[in-house]
Amino acid sequence: MKLRKPTGTGATRTAAERRFRFTHALLEALPEHDPDSPSREMEYSDTEITGFRLLVGKTGRKTFYQRYVLDGRKGVARIGPFPSVSLKEARTRAHEVRAMVARGEDPKAERAARAAVPTVAEFCRDYLDYARQHGKKSVRDDEIRLDKEVIPRLGQGNRQTRGKP
C-alpha cells in the first residue's frame, strides 16, 4: 500500500488520512486545526510506532505524544513540541516510553517523583522550622544567610538538580 500525503483541511480528513508514516516534510506540511471545529486539536497517528501521535492545535502548534496501556489503564506521555523536538528524537523517546511500559513502569511516575522533591526554598524553610523546634541558638543567623544568599539564587530550583545545600 502506498502512503500518500494527507490532503484536505483538519476537520475533513478521514481516519485513513490521519494515519501515515511520519516524516519531517509531512509534519511540516500539516495545516493548523480548523478553528470552527468543536474539537481543540486534530490527532495524527504514525504507522511505524504504535501509539505514537502528533496533535495539531487551532493555532498550528504541533506536539508529540505516546499513548500506552499499563495494567489495563490508558495513559499518554507528552514527548514535546515539533519542531523543537525533532522527529528522530521524538521516535527515540516514544521507544523509551514503550520500553518502560513493557517493564511495567509508569512513565508518569518519574515526573510525579520529581514534582514531590521540594525546592531549595521549601527545604530551607523546613530546616529553619526544625532548627527552631530543637533550640538551635544560631537559627536567626542561618535564616539571614539563607534569605540573603541561598534562596535568591537557588530558591526555585529543585534539590536534586542543584545538589544538597
FENZI-V137447 format. One record per run of one state. SS is the DSSP state (~ for helix, > for strand, _ for the rest). FROM is the first residue (numbers start at 1). LEN is the number of residues. If there is no record, write none. Layout:
ss=<SS,SS>
from=<FROM,FROM>
len=<LEN,LEN>
This chain:
ss=<_,~,_,>,_,~,_,>,_,>,_,>,_,>,_,~,_,~,_,>,~,_,~,_,>,~,_>
from=<1,10,13,19,21,24,30,41,47,52,58,62,71,73,83,87,103,107,117,119,120,134,139,155,158,159,163>
len=<9,3,6,2,3,6,11,6,5,6,4,9,2,10,4,16,4,10,2,1,14,5,16,3,1,4,3>
